[in-house]
């Protein structure tokens, strides 16, 4: 569910939605989500002063709280 949520939001933000890649890694204690986008879209995902990335993380953390899970979202290049 988290992977789908991140994918859906990221695809709406970028100009190259086909290049959006989201991977999940569950280590038993927490869920690690990695988001990768086209290099031209990195600024759109991060936003001015990181505001968009912070908002994306807030949505993911809120959804994780509902599921009582610990989540980490990394935006990678």
ZIURUR-V339411 format. One record per pair of residues at least 6 apart in sequence whose ideal C-beta (glycine too) atoms are under 7 Angstrom apart, sorted by the first residue. I is the first residue (numbers start at 1). GAP is how many residues later the second one is. Records with the same first field share a line. If there is no record, write none. Layout:
I: GAP, GAP
This chain:
2: 22, 29, 31, 58, 61, 62, 69
3: 19, 21, 30
5: 55, 58
6: 16, 27, 29, 54, 67
7: 13, 15
9: 47, 50
10: 10, 25, 27, 35
11: 6, 9
13: 31, 32, 39
14: 6, 23, 24, 27, 30, 31
15: 25, 26
16: 22, 24, 25
19: 18, 19
20: 17
21: 15
22: 11, 13
23: 11
24: 7, 9
25: 7
29: 41
30: 40, 41, 42
31: 38, 39, 40
32: 40
33: 27, 38, 39, 40
34: 40, 42
35: 38, 40, 41
36: 40
37: 8
39: 38
42: 35
45: 7, 8, 30
46: 6, 7, 29
47: 6
53: 22
56: 17
57: 16
60: 11, 13
61: 10
64: 6, 7
